[in-house]
């Protein structure tokens, strides 16, 4: 049975980071994971609306069911901090990925199981997880 990876990434109503989600998902799939991303799989790129309470509950359920939590932290977001904190509290493997020149808070670095910095998503290698 394939392992599941949850992808956390800054949410945009216009889905401007859809290609980044696709690239990250492909790389995780090459490493043997099925992937789940809220914007893609729950909200269906903005075509399905759920209340903030239901959204967070579904997010936490998916994190609970996931073997790996991947947080793309190149852009900050309150939701990312909530998701990462929840995953950490649940003892999940928390992988933080971000662009080399971006800043990562000491708090986020402190809860990460592993941090990988990259120049471009194409160069990110997740096969060693």
N, C-alpha and C positions, 0 to 999 in steps of 0.2 A: 504494500500500500504506500502510495506516495506521501511524502511529508508535505505539510502545508506551511506556507510562508504568508504572513500578513504584511502588506505594504502600506506604510503610513507616509503620507506626503502632503505638503501644503495644499489645501483645497482652494480651487478657483471656480467661481460660477461659470466662467466661459471655457473651462476645461483646457486652458492654455498649456498645461503640462501633461496632456494626454499622451504625447509621444514619449516623454520621460517615463511615464508609468508603463507604457508598452515595452520600452527598452529594458527597464528594471525587471519587469515580469519575465521577459524572454531569458534574461541572464539567470534568473532564479530557476526557471523551468529547465534550463540546460544543466543546472546543478542538482536536478532531481526533485524540485519542489513544485507543487501546484500553488497558485497564488490567488490571494483575495485582496481586493482594494475597494474600499467603500464607495468612492466616486464611480468606479466602473461597475462593480458587481451588486451594490445595493441601490445606489441612486441612478444607475444606468445612464451616466453622463448627463444628469439633470432632468431626465424624463420621469423619474419617480421621486415624489416628495414624501419625506417622513418627518415627524416632529423631532426637535432636537433631543428630547428625552428618549424616543424610540431609537434614534440614530446612535446615541451613545450606548444604549443597552445592546443593540445589535453589534456595535463595534466591540464592546467588552466580551460578548459571547464568541465572536470570531477570534479575538485574541486568545481567549481561553482554549479554543479548539486548535490553535496554531502551534507548530513546533518551533517556528522561527519568527521573530518580529523584526522587520526591517524598516527603520525610520530614515527617510531621506530628509536630512536636516539642512540642506543648502539654503533654504528659506525658512525663517522662523514662523511658527504658528502656535497659538495657545492649545489647539486641539492636539497637536503633536506632542506637546509636553504632557497633557493628560493621558494620552495613549501610552507613551513611553513609561510614565510613572506607574500606570496600571500594570503594564507588562512586567516591570521590575518587581512590583509588589507580589505578583503571581509567580515570580521565579522563572520567567521566560528568558530564553536566549535573546538578548537585545542587541542587534547589530545596527550601528549608526553609520550611514554613508553620507558623505557630503563632499562638495567640491573643495579642492585643496586650499583655495584662498579664503574660504568662508570661515567665520568664527563659530566655535561651538562653546556653549556655556560650560563652566566647570561643573555645574550640577548635572547636566546631561552627560558629560564625559564620565562623571562619577558613577552613574547607574548603568552605563553601557557595558555589555559583555565584551564587545569588540568594536573598534572604530576603523573604518576604511575611508581614506581620502582619495579622490580621483580627479584627473584633469577633465576627462569626458566620460560619460556613461558607457560609451563603447569600449573604453579601456578598463572599466571596472571588471575585476575577475572574482566571481563568487563561487567558482567551482571548488575552492579549497575549504568551504564551510563544513 
